Amino acid sequence: MITLTDTASNYLRQLLLEKNAEHGSGLRILVEKGGCAGWQYTMKIDQAQTEDRLFSHNGVSLIVDPQSLTFLSGCRIDYVESLNDSGFRVDNPNAERNCGCGTSFEPKAA
């Protein structure tokens, strides 16, 4: 399971409205090779595909493909605003370490 905080779901709802996103759109989170620590998170507004898993909170959806779900199970997605940086943040219990950039991580050994 992946959870989306109230703050993240409220921001996502606003973002979907601002982007005039199609009905059924949500935030897709992908895990891909790359970044400072070996793996990186990529996020975009998208539509779910048949094989995707949907995680809903307060009327908005988080979309995750099966391969990314392996790295994201148990995660908490929040939205943070600060002077230096604002955006969605992933609190990932499957990460051995996170890069200071906030978008890259090294997974725990299996």
Backbone as a printed PyTorch tensor [residue, N CA C, xyz], in Angstrom:
tensor([[[  0.8380,  -1.1830,   0.0000],
         [  0.0000,   0.0000,   0.0000],
         [  0.8820,   1.2460,   0.0000]],

        [[  0.4090,   2.2740,  -0.6620],
         [  1.0690,   3.5690,  -0.6920],
         [  0.0640,   4.5900,  -0.1870]],

        [[  0.5070,   5.4740,   0.6870],
         [ -0.4180,   6.4750,   1.2200],
         [ -0.0590,   7.8570,   0.7100]],

        [[ -1.0830,   8.6580,   0.5720],
         [ -0.9670,  10.0400,   0.1400],
         [ -1.4890,  10.8860,   1.2940]],

        [[ -0.7060,  11.8460,   1.7520],
         [ -1.1500,  12.6820,   2.8760],
         [ -2.2700,  13.6180,   2.4230]],

        [[ -2.9700,  14.1860,   3.3910],
         [ -4.0090,  15.1670,   3.0790],
         [ -3.4230,  16.3490,   2.3160]],

        [[ -2.2540,  16.8080,   2.7340],
         [ -1.6050,  17.9380,   2.0640],
         [ -1.3080,  17.5940,   0.6060]],

        [[ -0.7760,  16.4030,   0.3610],
         [ -0.4550,  15.9750,  -1.0000],
         [ -1.7160,  15.8200,  -1.8390]],

        [[ -2.7630,  15.2340,  -1.2770],
         [ -3.9940,  15.0440,  -2.0530],
         [ -4.6610,  16.3870,  -2.3660]],

        [[ -4.6220,  17.3220,  -1.4320],
         [ -5.1840,  18.6520,  -1.6890],
         [ -4.4150,  19.3740,  -2.7890]],

        [[ -3.0880,  19.2930,  -2.7480],
         [ -2.2750,  19.9430,  -3.7800],
         [ -2.5130,  19.2720,  -5.1340]],

        [[ -2.5840,  17.9440,  -5.1440],
         [ -2.8060,  17.2160,  -6.3900],
         [ -4.1610,  17.5920,  -6.9940]],

        [[ -5.1760,  17.7050,  -6.1760],
         [ -6.5030,  18.1000,  -6.6700],
         [ -6.4250,  19.4710,  -7.3590]],

        [[ -5.7520,  20.4080,  -6.7020],
         [ -5.5800,  21.7520,  -7.2520],
         [ -4.7850,  21.6980,  -8.5640]],

        [[ -3.7320,  20.9070,  -8.5950],
         [ -2.8910,  20.7740,  -9.7840],
         [ -3.6800,  20.1980, -10.9610]],

        [[ -4.4970,  19.1910, -10.7060],
         [ -5.3110,  18.5900, -11.7610],
         [ -6.2910,  19.6100, -12.3480]],

        [[ -6.8560,  20.4400, -11.4830],
         [ -7.7740,  21.4900, -11.9550],
         [ -7.0340,  22.5290, -12.7930]],

        [[ -5.8750,  22.9690, -12.3050],
         [ -5.0860,  23.9780, -13.0190],
         [ -4.6330,  23.4890, -14.3920]],

        [[ -4.3200,  22.1990, -14.4950],
         [ -3.8350,  21.6150, -15.7580],
         [ -4.9760,  21.1780, -16.6680]],

        [[ -6.2400,  21.3720, -16.2010],
         [ -7.4040,  20.8970, -16.9630],
         [ -7.2320,  19.4350, -17.3580]],

        [[ -6.7800,  18.6350, -16.4090],
         [ -6.5100,  17.2180, -16.6570],
         [ -7.8050,  16.4810, -16.9880]],

        [[ -7.6840,  15.4920, -17.8520],
         [ -8.8310,  14.6600, -18.2180],
         [ -9.4080,  13.9890, -16.9820]],

        [[-10.7000,  13.7090, -17.0400],
         [-11.3490,  12.9730, -15.9600],
         [-10.6190,  11.6360, -15.7690]],

        [[-10.3620,  11.2710, -14.5520],
         [ -9.6660,  10.0170, -14.2560],
         [ -8.1610,  10.1470, -14.1840]],

        [[ -7.6370,  11.3350, -14.4450],
         [ -6.1850,  11.5320, -14.3570],
         [ -5.7400,  11.5140, -12.9010]],

        [[ -4.4830,  11.1740, -12.7010],
         [ -3.8980,  11.1720, -11.3740],
         [ -2.4040,  11.4220, -11.4620]],

        [[ -1.7290,  11.2900, -10.3380],
         [ -0.2840,  11.4710, -10.2940],
         [  0.3860,  10.1100, -10.4760]],

        [[  1.1200,   9.9630, -11.5760],
         [  1.8740,   8.7350, -11.7960],
         [  3.2380,   8.9060, -11.1580]],

        [[  3.6380,   7.9140, -10.3590],
         [  4.9830,   7.9000,  -9.8000],
         [  5.7010,   6.6690, -10.3420]],

        [[  6.8590,   6.9230, -10.9340],
         [  7.6820,   5.8710, -11.5360],
         [  9.0140,   5.7910, -10.8050]],

        [[  9.5950,   4.6140, -10.7910],
         [ 10.9560,   4.4410, -10.2990],
         [ 11.7800,   3.9630, -11.4880]],

        [[ 12.8480,   4.7130, -11.7850],
         [ 13.7000,   4.3960, -12.9270],
         [ 15.1640,   4.4110, -12.5050]],

        [[ 15.9810,   3.6530, -13.2280],
         [ 17.4250,   3.7030, -12.9700],
         [ 17.9210,   5.1000, -13.2850]],

        [[ 18.8130,   5.6020, -12.4140],
         [ 19.3930,   6.9240, -12.6340],
         [ 19.4760,   7.6920, -11.3410]],

        [[ 19.8070,   8.9470, -11.4370],
         [ 19.9090,   9.7990, -10.2630],
         [ 21.2080,   9.5890,  -9.5160]],

        [[ 21.3800,  10.3550,  -8.4710],
         [ 22.6170,  10.3620,  -7.6820],
         [ 22.8780,   9.0520,  -6.9510]],

        [[ 21.8030,   8.3560,  -6.5420],
         [ 21.9620,   7.1700,  -5.7070],
         [ 21.6150,   5.8670,  -6.4270]],

        [[ 21.3800,   5.9270,  -7.7360],
         [ 21.1430,   4.7030,  -8.4940],
         [ 19.7310,   4.5520,  -9.0340]],

        [[ 18.7340,   5.0090,  -8.2890],
         [ 17.3320,   4.9460,  -8.7160],
         [ 16.7100,   6.3070,  -8.4630]],

        [[ 15.7440,   6.6850,  -9.2970],
         [ 15.1270,   7.9970,  -9.1190],
         [ 13.6100,   7.9170,  -9.2870]],

        [[ 12.9370,   8.8400,  -8.6180],
         [ 11.4900,   8.9710,  -8.7330],
         [ 11.1890,   9.9480,  -9.8570]],

        [[ 10.2090,   9.6100, -10.6700],
         [  9.7060,  10.4970, -11.6990],
         [  8.1980,  10.5890, -11.5090]],

        [[  7.6530,  11.7980, -11.6050],
         [  6.2190,  11.9840, -11.4130],
         [  5.6500,  12.8120, -12.5460]],

        [[  4.4080,  12.4700, -12.9250],
         [  3.7190,  13.2230, -13.9660],
         [  2.2210,  12.9770, -13.8590]],

        [[  1.4420,  13.8980, -14.4080],
         [  0.0000,  13.7270, -14.4790],
         [ -0.2680,  12.7660, -15.6330]],

        [[ -1.1010,  11.7380, -15.3860],
         [ -1.2820,  10.6980, -16.3930],
         [ -2.6140,   9.9850, -16.1630]],

        [[ -2.9590,   9.1290, -17.1040],
         [ -4.1080,   8.2430, -17.0050],
         [ -3.6130,   6.8410, -16.6550]],

        [[ -4.3950,   6.1210, -15.8750],
         [ -4.0300,   4.7510, -15.5040],
         [ -4.1740,   3.8130, -16.6980]],

        [[ -3.2960,   2.8340, -16.7570],
         [ -3.3550,   1.7610, -17.7470],
         [ -3.8760,   0.5010, -17.0490]],

        [[ -4.2340,  -0.4980, -17.8040],
         [ -4.8340,  -1.7190, -17.2650],
         [ -3.9980,  -2.3650, -16.1690]],

        [[ -2.6830,  -2.4130, -16.3500],
         [ -1.8110,  -3.1240, -15.4050],
         [ -1.4370,  -2.2940, -14.1730]],

        [[ -1.7780,  -1.0240, -14.1640],
         [ -1.4070,  -0.1290, -13.0580],
         [ -2.2120,  -0.4060, -11.7920]],

        [[ -1.6240,  -0.0440, -10.6680],
         [ -2.3360,  -0.0390,  -9.3800],
         [ -2.6980,   1.3930,  -9.0500]],

        [[ -3.9080,   1.5940,  -8.5440],
         [ -4.3730,   2.9150,  -8.1360],
         [ -4.4860,   2.9680,  -6.6230]],

        [[ -4.0110,   4.0590,  -6.0640],
         [ -4.1350,   4.3300,  -4.6350],
         [ -4.8510,   5.6700,  -4.5270]],

        [[ -6.0360,   5.6770,  -3.9290],
         [ -6.8430,   6.8930,  -3.8650],
         [ -6.9150,   7.4410,  -2.4570]],

        [[ -7.0140,   8.7690,  -2.3910],
         [ -7.1600,   9.4640,  -1.1110],
         [ -7.8630,  10.7840,  -1.3700]],

        [[ -8.9430,  11.0240,  -0.6610],
         [ -9.6910,  12.2820,  -0.7840],
         [-10.0690,  12.6220,  -2.2290]],

        [[-10.4140,  11.5980,  -3.0130],
         [-10.9010,  11.8380,  -4.3640],
         [ -9.8590,  11.9940,  -5.4480]],

        [[ -8.5870,  11.8190,  -5.1370],
         [ -7.5370,  11.8610,  -6.1630],
         [ -6.7730,  10.5380,  -6.1440]],

        [[ -6.1000,  10.2520,  -7.2530],
         [ -5.4300,   8.9610,  -7.3850],
         [ -3.9340,   9.0820,  -7.6270]],

        [[ -3.2300,   8.1270,  -7.0620],
         [ -1.8130,   7.9190,  -7.3070],
         [ -1.7400,   6.6770,  -8.1830]],

        [[ -1.0090,   6.7500,  -9.3000],
         [ -0.9190,   5.6620, -10.2720],
         [  0.4870,   5.0780, -10.2310]],

        [[  0.5780,   3.7430, -10.0860],
         [  1.8840,   3.0890,  -9.9870],
         [  1.8980,   1.8460, -10.8720]],

        [[  2.9310,   1.7230, -11.7070],
         [  3.0800,   0.5320, -12.5440],
         [  3.6340,  -0.6160, -11.6930]],

        [[  3.4570,  -1.8680, -12.1240],
         [  3.8910,  -3.0170, -11.3250],
         [  5.3810,  -3.0280, -10.9750]],

        [[  6.2440,  -2.6170, -11.8950],
         [  7.6860,  -2.6310, -11.6240],
         [  8.0480,  -1.6100, -10.5430]],

        [[  7.4590,  -0.4260, -10.6150],
         [  7.7470,   0.6140,  -9.6240],
         [  7.1850,   0.2490,  -8.2570]],

        [[  6.0730,  -0.4850,  -8.2440],
         [  5.4410,  -0.8620,  -6.9820],
         [  6.3920,  -1.6650,  -6.0970]],

        [[  7.2780,  -2.4320,  -6.6940],
         [  8.2570,  -3.2080,  -5.9280],
         [  9.0930,  -2.3080,  -5.0370]],

        [[  9.4300,  -1.1210,  -5.5290],
         [ 10.2580,  -0.1700,  -4.7860],
         [  9.4330,   0.7570,  -3.8870]],

        [[  8.1300,   0.8780,  -4.1680],
         [  7.3140,   1.8900,  -3.5020],
         [  6.3450,   1.3580,  -2.4480]],

        [[  6.2350,   0.0630,  -2.3180],
         [  5.2980,  -0.5030,  -1.3490],
         [  5.6080,   0.0100,   0.0600]],

        [[  4.6010,   0.5460,   0.7190],
         [  4.7700,   1.0780,   2.0700],
         [  5.1620,   2.5410,   2.1240]],

        [[  5.2950,   3.1870,   0.9610],
         [  5.7030,   4.5940,   0.9190],
         [  4.5910,   5.5400,   1.3640]],

        [[  5.0110,   6.7130,   1.7510],
         [  4.1060,   7.8100,   2.0910],
         [  4.5030,   8.9800,   1.2020]],

        [[  3.5310,   9.5240,   0.4610],
         [  3.7760,  10.6470,  -0.4250],
         [  3.1890,  11.8960,   0.2260]],

        [[  4.0120,  12.9140,   0.3670],
         [  3.5870,  14.1750,   0.9740],
         [  3.8870,  15.3020,  -0.0020]],

        [[  3.3330,  16.4670,   0.2660],
         [  3.6820,  17.6600,  -0.4900],
         [  4.2520,  18.6630,   0.4980]],

        [[  5.4320,  19.1900,   0.1920],
         [  6.1370,  20.0860,   1.0950],
         [  6.4130,  21.4020,   0.3840]],

        [[  6.1830,  22.5020,   1.0780],
         [  6.5390,  23.8260,   0.5620],
         [  7.5790,  24.4260,   1.4830]],

        [[  8.6940,  24.8690,   0.9060],
         [  9.7410,  25.5140,   1.6920],
         [ 10.3650,  26.6230,   0.8550]],

        [[ 11.2020,  27.4210,   1.4810],
         [ 11.8620,  28.5100,   0.7620],
         [ 12.7480,  28.0020,  -0.3660]],

        [[ 13.4660,  26.9260,  -0.1160],
         [ 14.4230,  26.4110,  -1.0920],
         [ 13.8040,  25.5040,  -2.1480]],

        [[ 12.7460,  24.7810,  -1.7850],
         [ 12.2230,  23.7750,  -2.6970],
         [ 10.8090,  23.3950,  -2.2880]],

        [[  9.9640,  23.1610,  -3.2480],
         [  8.6070,  22.7050,  -2.9880],
         [  8.3080,  21.5490,  -3.9250]],

        [[  7.4800,  20.6170,  -3.4690],
         [  7.0920,  19.5130,  -4.3350],
         [  6.6770,  18.2890,  -3.5550]],

        [[  6.3120,  17.2640,  -4.3060],
         [  5.9510,  15.9860,  -3.6990],
         [  7.2140,  15.3200,  -3.1590]],

        [[  7.1140,  14.7370,  -1.9910],
         [  8.2360,  14.0400,  -1.3560],
         [  7.8390,  12.6040,  -1.0540]],

        [[  8.7540,  11.6870,  -1.2700],
         [  8.5180,  10.2720,  -1.0360],
         [  9.2600,   9.8420,   0.2210]],

        [[  8.5090,   9.3690,   1.1970],
         [  9.0950,   8.7700,   2.4000],
         [  9.0670,   7.2690,   2.1480]],

        [[ 10.2310,   6.7100,   1.8050],
         [ 10.3220,   5.3390,   1.3240],
         [ 11.0300,   4.4330,   2.3280]],

        [[ 10.2850,   3.5190,   2.9720],
         [ 10.9090,   2.5900,   3.9150],
         [ 11.7950,   1.5530,   3.2300]],

        [[ 11.7440,   1.4730,   1.9140],
         [ 12.5470,   0.5180,   1.1460],
         [ 13.8970,   1.0910,   0.7270]],

        [[ 14.1740,   2.3380,   1.1080],
         [ 15.4210,   2.9870,   0.7130],
         [ 16.4870,   2.8110,   1.7870]],

        [[ 17.6470,   2.3770,   1.3660],
         [ 18.8050,   2.2780,   2.2600],
         [ 19.3310,   3.6740,   2.5620]],

        [[ 19.3780,   4.5050,   1.5110],
         [ 19.7820,   5.9000,   1.6720],
         [ 19.1190,   6.7260,   0.5860]],

        [[ 18.9530,   8.0160,   0.8750],
         [ 18.3660,   8.9720,  -0.0590],
         [ 19.3980,  10.0300,  -0.3880]],

        [[ 19.3590,  10.5120,  -1.6050],
         [ 20.2400,  11.5930,  -2.0170],
         [ 19.6680,  12.9100,  -1.4940]],

        [[ 20.4920,  13.8990,  -1.3060],
         [ 20.0540,  15.1950,  -0.8380],
         [ 19.0870,  15.8920,  -1.7890]],

        [[ 19.0690,  15.4860,  -3.0480],
         [ 18.1690,  16.0960,  -4.0340],
         [ 16.7170,  15.7500,  -3.7580]],

        [[ 16.4710,  14.6550,  -3.0290],
         [ 15.1070,  14.2530,  -2.7020],
         [ 14.4190,  13.4250,  -3.7650]],

        [[ 15.0540,  13.1970,  -4.9000],
         [ 14.4240,  12.4100,  -5.9510],
         [ 15.1750,  11.1200,  -6.2650]],

        [[ 16.2520,  10.8570,  -5.5800],
         [ 17.0680,   9.6960,  -5.8660],
         [ 17.2910,   8.8890,  -4.5860]],

        [[ 17.3680,   7.5550,  -4.7470],
         [ 17.5600,   6.7030,  -3.5930],
         [ 18.2920,   5.4150,  -3.9650]],

        [[ 18.8110,   4.7610,  -2.9560],
         [ 19.4160,   3.4400,  -3.1070],
         [ 18.5250,   2.4600,  -2.3400]],

        [[ 18.0020,   1.4210,  -3.0100],
         [ 17.1220,   0.4830,  -2.3260],
         [ 17.8960,  -0.3970,  -1.3410]],

        [[ 17.1650,  -0.8630,  -0.3280],
         [ 17.7510,  -1.8080,   0.6260],
         [ 18.0450,  -3.1050,  -0.1040]],

        [[ 19.0750,  -3.8090,   0.3260],
         [ 19.4100,  -5.0930,  -0.2710],
         [ 18.2960,  -6.1000,   0.0180]],

        [[ 18.0170,  -6.9400,  -0.9450],
         [ 16.9400,  -7.9330,  -0.7760],
         [ 17.3170,  -8.9930,   0.2210]]])
